[in-house]
Amino acid sequence: MTLTKIDLAEALYKKNDTMTKKEATEAVASFLRLSKNVLIGGDDLLMSGFGKFSVKEKKQRRGRNPQTGESLMLDARRVVTFHPSGKLRDRVNG
C-alpha cells in the first residue's frame, strides 16, 4: 500500500471533528513544506517515536556506466537518509 498526501489529509480529517477537509489538506501540506525546508537547510528532522531524517554530504567519486563500462566521475551531492526510532523498528519487526 502506498500512503499519499491525500490519504494523510483524509485520515486527519476523519480523526478531527472540528477540521474541514480543506483545513486537513492545508495542514498536511504545511507539515510537508516545513519538513522539506528543514532538510533543504541542511538540518536534521527528528520525529520522536518515528525516526530521524538527516542530510549527508557525499563526496565526488569514480563511477562506471553499467551499459558501456565507461569510467566517469560522479558529482558531489547531498542525500537524505532515514533512521527509524527504536520504537518504530520494534513495531515493524513484531
SULLINNOR-V782088 format. One record per residue. N is the residue number from 1. RES is the residue in three letters. PSI is psi in degrees with one decimal (999 if undefined). Layout:
# SULLINNOR-V782088
((N	RES	PSI) (N	RES	PSI))
This chain:
# SULLINNOR-V782088
((1	MET	137.8) (2	THR	133.6) (3	LEU	119.3) (4	THR	171.5) (5	LYS	-38.1) (6	ILE	-41.4) (7	ASP	-43.2) (8	LEU	-45.8) (9	ALA	-40.8) (10	GLU	-42.7) (11	ALA	-40.5) (12	LEU	-42.1) (13	TYR	-42.8) (14	LYS	-30.5) (15	LYS	-16.9) (16	ASN	114.5) (17	ASP	-24.9) (18	THR	-2.0) (19	MET	135.7) (20	THR	167.2) (21	LYS	-39.4) (22	LYS	-42.6) (23	GLU	-39.0) (24	ALA	-42.8) (25	THR	-42.3) (26	GLU	-37.0) (27	ALA	-44.4) (28	VAL	-44.4) (29	ALA	-40.6) (30	SER	-43.4) (31	PHE	-45.9) (32	LEU	-38.6) (33	ARG	-45.1) (34	LEU	-43.7) (35	SER	-45.2) (36	LYS	-42.1) (37	ASN	-37.0) (38	VAL	-46.2) (39	LEU	-39.7) (40	ILE	-36.0) (41	GLY	-6.7) (42	GLY	4.0) (43	ASP	162.1) (44	ASP	150.9) (45	LEU	109.6) (46	LEU	121.4) (47	MET	107.8) (48	SER	131.7) (49	GLY	-5.9) (50	PHE	-59.3) (51	GLY	-171.9) (52	LYS	126.8) (53	PHE	129.5) (54	SER	151.2) (55	VAL	124.7) (56	LYS	143.5) (57	GLU	126.4) (58	LYS	133.7) (59	LYS	163.3) (60	GLN	141.4) (61	ARG	163.9) (62	ARG	136.0) (63	GLY	-177.9) (64	ARG	135.0) (65	ASN	116.4) (66	PRO	-24.1) (67	GLN	-40.9) (68	THR	-17.2) (69	GLY	0.1) (70	GLU	134.9) (71	SER	141.5) (72	LEU	165.5) (73	MET	127.9) (74	LEU	134.4) (75	ASP	155.3) (76	ALA	148.1) (77	ARG	169.2) (78	ARG	137.9) (79	VAL	151.7) (80	VAL	129.4) (81	THR	156.8) (82	PHE	132.6) (83	HIS	115.1) (84	PRO	152.3) (85	SER	162.5) (86	GLY	-38.0) (87	LYS	-45.3) (88	LEU	-44.5) (89	ARG	-42.8) (90	ASP	-39.7) (91	ARG	-40.7) (92	VAL	-39.5) (93	ASN	0.1) (94	GLY	999))
